[in-house]
Structures are given as C-alpha cells and as structure tokens.
Amino acid sequence: MKQRLITGVLAAIVFLFLLYFGGAGYTILILALALIGLFEFVRLNRIAPFGVPALIGYAAVAWLTIPWEHYEGVQFYGEQMIWISMLVFFAVTVTSKNRINVEQAALLFLGVVYVGTGFHYMLSTRLIPEDGLFWTLLIFISIWVSDIGAYFTGRAIGKHLLWPAISPKKTVEGAVGGLILSIAAALLFSLYSPERLDFIEALWIGLAASVIGQLGDFIQSAYKRARGVKDSGTLLPGHGGVLDRCDSWIIVFPFIHFMSLIPV
C-alpha cells in the first residue's frame, strides 16, 4: 500500500506538471503512454512485441495519437491512418502467406484504434484554443474523483456487487458514490467558470466521466480476465500498467468529444 501511494503521488505530480505547461512535454508524455499501452495490448494478446505486425501497430498508433488537425499544413489525419493501417495489416497477411493471420491483424487493428483514439483526444483537448487546460482538467478530475468516490464508497457501505463475473469487488453503492462525486466535481468547475461551462453541461460531463469511465474500467477488466492476467503491465509499481491506469481515460475523452459535450 505504501509503495502504491508513493508511486501514485509521484506519477500524479509529474503528469499534472506536464499537463499544466502543455506543449512538447505533455505531447511526448501522452505519445509515450500510447506506445506503451499498445505494447501492453500486444503482450496481452501473445503477439511478438517487436515483430513486423507490432511495429506497424506502433507506427499507426503514434500517427493516430498526434492531433494533426491542430497543426497547419498537415492534410493527412487520423481518419486516413485508420483506413491505411487496416489496409497494411491486410497486406501483411497476404504477403506473409497467412503466417500472420487475419485474426492477429484484426487484434492489432483493434488495439491501434482503441489506444490511439483515446490518447489522441487527450492531446486534442489540451490544444483547444485558450481553454484547453480548463477542459482537460475538467475531464481528468471528473474521472479521478469518480474512481476515488467509487473506491471509498464501496469500501464503506458497498454490499451489492455490480458485476462480479467481471470485477468481483465493485459494488452498486460504489458506482453510485463515484457518479455523485464526479457530477459534483464538474459542477464546481461550472461555479468557477460559468461563462465557459453552464450547469447542464457540467451535469452531462460529470455523468459521462463516471458512467463511461466505469465502463472503460470494466472493458479492461474483462479483457484481462479473458487473457488470464491480473495487470496489463508493470510500469507503475503497485498500479500495474498503462492500460490499467488509463482504461477510463481512453474511453471517456473520445466519448465526450463525439457527443460534443465540450467545444472544439
């Protein structure tokens, strides 16, 4: 528990420092997390982490993570990379005469879209003109407060298991506690800056951060259970890997953008 706490505090300080200043430091951090996340996904699926298919995946996820739409002069965006990476994966299955089969290619393509899209929107949110830090902190804090609220509420009063087949310790009471605190955190952002975020918008963002964030947690838990592992990796002592720590982020950030809950 002590190691987990120390690691968590140090990681949070570094992350918030780079997030606050943005720029190249934050971009490099998010890009590194995306590449490590795909590496963990590759390992989970027992694919050679430095074979040709995996290397194609790393290149694709790196391109997809960078928010090229915010940079002038770039005409080749993530949507094109999704299709091109699919084409390349299919081509590899053909040129290898199915030594690299379509199932392996499909898993890697799924990992590229899952990881790359999630981290892409973490960068894209930070690059929103003038208010990028505000919106990024709003989403991250709503997610983190939901996680903390769910954990401590579940430990204090949790009695009814939410989905024991996937995550045996999560409770209905914990989920509700996380939801309430996430909405409360978002409403505090609205009180701080009502000209940027009104009450109803804050309510929806808090709701999305908690509900979709908990769904992201369940997705990763189900995947690890299917693969028979406890953690996706060992990057953070006491916390597991990138996919363990970022499972909610990867789902929430794209969802909030796709639902147009924040300005772009």
C-alpha positions as CSV (number, residue, x, y, z in Angstrom):
1,M,0.0,0.0,0.0
2,K,2.9,2.4,0.8
3,Q,4.6,1.7,-2.5
4,R,1.3,2.2,-4.3
5,L,0.7,5.5,-2.6
6,I,4.2,6.8,-3.2
7,T,4.1,5.8,-6.9
8,G,0.7,7.3,-7.4
9,V,1.7,10.7,-5.8
10,L,4.9,11.0,-7.8
11,A,3.2,10.0,-11.1
12,A,0.4,12.5,-10.4
13,I,2.9,15.3,-9.8
14,V,4.8,14.7,-13.0
15,F,1.6,14.3,-15.0
16,L,0.0,17.4,-13.7
17,F,3.2,19.4,-14.2
18,L,3.4,18.4,-17.8
19,L,-0.3,18.9,-18.3
20,Y,-0.2,22.4,-16.9
21,F,2.5,23.6,-19.2
22,G,1.3,21.6,-22.2
23,G,3.5,21.9,-25.3
24,A,6.1,19.4,-26.3
25,G,6.4,17.9,-22.8
26,Y,2.8,16.9,-22.5
27,T,2.7,15.7,-26.1
28,I,5.8,13.4,-25.5
29,L,4.2,12.1,-22.3
30,I,0.9,11.2,-24.0
31,L,2.7,9.7,-27.0
32,A,4.9,7.6,-24.7
33,L,1.8,6.3,-22.8
34,A,0.1,5.4,-26.1
35,L,3.1,3.4,-27.3
36,I,3.5,1.6,-24.0
37,G,-0.2,1.0,-23.9
38,L,-0.1,-0.7,-27.3
39,F,2.9,-2.7,-26.3
40,E,0.9,-4.0,-23.3
41,F,-2.0,-4.8,-25.6
42,V,0.3,-6.7,-27.9
43,R,1.8,-8.6,-25.0
44,L,-1.7,-9.4,-23.6
45,N,-2.6,-11.0,-26.9
46,R,0.7,-13.0,-27.1
47,I,1.8,-11.3,-30.2
48,A,5.6,-10.8,-30.8
49,P,6.1,-7.3,-29.4
50,F,8.8,-6.4,-32.0
51,G,7.6,-8.4,-34.9
52,V,6.6,-6.7,-38.2
53,P,2.8,-6.6,-37.4
54,A,3.5,-5.0,-33.9
55,L,5.9,-2.5,-35.5
56,I,3.3,-1.5,-38.0
57,G,0.9,-1.1,-35.0
58,Y,3.3,1.2,-33.1
59,A,3.7,3.4,-36.2
60,A,0.0,3.6,-36.7
61,V,-0.8,4.4,-33.1
62,A,1.9,7.1,-33.0
63,W,0.4,8.8,-36.0
64,L,-3.2,8.4,-34.7
65,T,-2.3,9.8,-31.3
66,I,-0.9,13.1,-32.6
67,P,-3.7,15.6,-33.2
68,W,-2.6,16.7,-36.7
69,E,-5.8,18.7,-37.2
70,H,-4.4,21.3,-34.9
71,Y,-1.2,21.8,-37.0
72,E,-1.2,23.9,-40.1
73,G,0.0,22.3,-43.4
74,V,-0.9,18.7,-42.5
75,Q,-3.5,17.1,-44.7
76,F,-3.2,13.5,-43.6
77,Y,-5.2,13.0,-40.5
78,G,-6.2,10.1,-38.2
79,E,-9.2,9.0,-40.2
80,Q,-7.0,8.2,-43.1
81,M,-4.5,6.5,-40.9
82,I,-7.2,4.2,-39.5
83,W,-8.0,3.0,-43.0
84,I,-4.4,2.8,-44.2
85,S,-3.4,0.8,-41.1
86,M,-6.2,-1.6,-41.9
87,L,-5.0,-1.9,-45.5
88,V,-1.4,-2.5,-44.4
89,F,-2.4,-5.2,-41.8
90,F,-4.4,-7.0,-44.5
91,A,-1.5,-6.7,-46.9
92,V,0.8,-8.3,-44.3
93,T,-1.5,-11.3,-44.0
94,V,-1.3,-11.7,-47.8
95,T,2.5,-11.2,-48.2
96,S,3.3,-13.5,-45.3
97,K,1.0,-16.2,-46.9
98,N,-1.0,-16.2,-43.7
99,R,1.9,-16.8,-41.4
100,I,0.5,-13.6,-39.9
101,N,-3.2,-14.5,-39.9
102,V,-6.2,-12.2,-40.2
103,E,-7.1,-12.8,-36.5
104,Q,-3.8,-11.4,-35.4
105,A,-4.1,-8.5,-37.8
106,A,-7.6,-7.8,-36.5
107,L,-6.5,-7.8,-32.9
108,L,-3.7,-5.3,-33.7
109,F,-6.0,-3.1,-35.6
110,L,-8.4,-3.1,-32.7
111,G,-5.6,-2.2,-30.4
112,V,-4.4,0.7,-32.6
113,V,-7.9,2.2,-32.7
114,Y,-8.6,1.7,-29.0
115,V,-5.3,3.1,-27.8
116,G,-4.6,5.7,-30.4
117,T,-8.0,7.3,-30.5
118,G,-8.2,7.6,-26.7
119,F,-4.8,9.3,-26.3
120,H,-5.4,11.4,-29.4
121,Y,-8.3,13.2,-27.7
122,M,-6.3,13.8,-24.5
123,L,-3.9,15.8,-26.7
124,S,-6.6,17.4,-28.8
125,T,-8.5,18.6,-25.7
126,R,-5.4,20.3,-24.3
127,L,-4.9,22.1,-27.6
128,I,-8.4,23.7,-27.5
129,P,-7.6,27.4,-28.0
130,E,-7.3,29.4,-24.7
131,D,-9.4,27.0,-22.6
132,G,-7.6,23.7,-23.3
133,L,-6.2,23.4,-19.8
134,F,-9.6,24.1,-18.3
135,W,-11.4,21.4,-20.3
136,T,-8.7,18.8,-19.9
137,L,-8.6,19.3,-16.1
138,L,-12.4,19.1,-16.0
139,I,-12.4,15.7,-17.7
140,F,-9.5,14.2,-15.8
141,I,-10.6,15.4,-12.4
142,S,-14.2,14.2,-13.0
143,I,-12.7,10.7,-13.9
144,W,-10.3,10.6,-11.0
145,V,-13.0,11.8,-8.5
146,S,-15.3,9.1,-9.8
147,D,-12.7,6.4,-9.3
148,I,-11.9,7.7,-5.8
149,G,-15.5,8.0,-4.8
150,A,-16.4,4.6,-6.1
151,Y,-13.4,3.0,-4.2
152,F,-14.1,4.6,-0.8
153,T,-17.9,4.4,-1.0
154,G,-17.7,0.8,-2.0
155,R,-15.3,0.0,0.9
156,A,-17.5,1.9,3.4
157,I,-21.0,0.8,2.5
158,G,-20.8,-1.4,-0.5
159,K,-23.0,-4.5,-0.2
160,H,-24.4,-5.3,-3.7
161,L,-21.9,-6.5,-6.3
162,L,-22.2,-4.6,-9.5
163,W,-20.8,-7.2,-12.0
164,P,-19.0,-9.9,-10.1
165,A,-18.2,-12.1,-13.2
166,I,-16.0,-9.3,-14.5
167,S,-14.9,-7.3,-11.4
168,P,-15.6,-9.2,-8.1
169,K,-15.1,-6.2,-5.8
170,K,-17.0,-3.4,-7.4
171,T,-20.4,-2.6,-5.9
172,V,-23.5,-0.7,-6.9
173,E,-23.1,1.6,-3.9
174,G,-19.5,2.4,-5.0
175,A,-20.7,3.1,-8.6
176,V,-23.3,5.5,-7.3
177,G,-20.9,7.2,-5.0
178,G,-18.4,7.7,-7.8
179,L,-21.2,9.1,-10.0
180,I,-22.3,11.6,-7.4
181,L,-18.8,12.9,-6.8
182,S,-18.0,13.1,-10.4
183,I,-21.0,15.3,-11.1
184,A,-20.2,17.4,-8.0
185,A,-16.7,17.9,-9.3
186,A,-17.9,19.0,-12.7
187,L,-20.5,21.4,-11.1
188,L,-17.6,23.0,-9.1
189,F,-15.9,23.8,-12.5
190,S,-19.2,25.4,-13.6
191,L,-19.3,27.5,-10.4
192,Y,-15.7,28.5,-11.0
193,S,-16.2,29.5,-14.7
194,P,-19.9,29.7,-15.6
195,E,-19.2,31.6,-18.8
196,R,-17.3,28.6,-20.1
197,L,-19.4,25.8,-18.6
198,D,-23.1,26.0,-17.6
199,F,-24.9,23.9,-15.1
200,I,-26.5,21.4,-17.5
201,E,-23.3,20.9,-19.5
202,A,-21.4,20.2,-16.3
203,L,-24.0,17.7,-15.2
204,W,-23.7,15.8,-18.5
205,I,-19.9,15.8,-18.4
206,G,-19.8,14.6,-14.8
207,L,-22.3,11.9,-15.7
208,A,-20.3,10.8,-18.8
209,A,-17.0,10.8,-17.0
210,S,-18.3,8.5,-14.3
211,V,-20.6,6.1,-16.3
212,I,-18.4,5.8,-19.4
213,G,-15.3,5.8,-17.2
214,Q,-16.6,2.8,-15.2
215,L,-17.5,1.1,-18.4
216,G,-13.9,1.6,-19.6
217,D,-12.7,0.0,-16.4
218,F,-15.0,-3.0,-16.9
219,I,-13.8,-3.4,-20.5
220,Q,-10.2,-3.7,-19.4
221,S,-11.1,-6.0,-16.5
222,A,-13.0,-8.3,-18.9
223,Y,-10.1,-8.3,-21.3
224,K,-7.5,-9.1,-18.7
225,R,-9.8,-11.9,-17.3
226,A,-10.2,-13.4,-20.7
227,R,-6.4,-13.4,-21.1
228,G,-5.8,-14.7,-17.6
229,V,-3.7,-11.9,-16.2
230,K,-4.1,-9.5,-13.3
231,D,-2.4,-6.4,-14.7
232,S,-1.7,-5.3,-18.2
233,G,1.9,-4.4,-17.4
234,T,4.3,-3.4,-14.6
235,L,5.2,0.2,-15.5
236,L,3.9,1.6,-12.2
237,P,4.8,-0.4,-9.1
238,G,1.6,-1.1,-7.2
239,H,-0.6,0.2,-10.0
240,G,0.0,-2.1,-12.9
241,G,0.5,-0.9,-16.5
242,V,-0.7,2.0,-18.6
243,L,-3.9,0.2,-19.7
244,D,-4.7,-0.5,-16.1
245,R,-4.3,3.2,-15.1
246,C,-5.7,4.8,-18.3
247,D,-8.6,2.5,-19.1
248,S,-11.2,5.1,-18.2
249,W,-9.3,8.0,-19.9
250,I,-9.1,6.1,-23.2
251,I,-12.9,5.7,-23.4
252,V,-14.1,9.0,-21.8
253,F,-12.1,11.5,-23.8
254,P,-13.3,10.3,-27.2
255,F,-16.9,9.9,-25.9
256,I,-17.1,13.5,-24.6
257,H,-15.8,14.8,-27.9
258,F,-18.1,12.6,-30.1
259,M,-21.1,13.7,-28.0
260,S,-20.0,17.4,-28.4
261,L,-20.0,18.0,-24.7
262,I,-17.1,20.4,-24.9
263,P,-16.1,23.0,-27.6
264,V,-13.6,22.0,-30.2
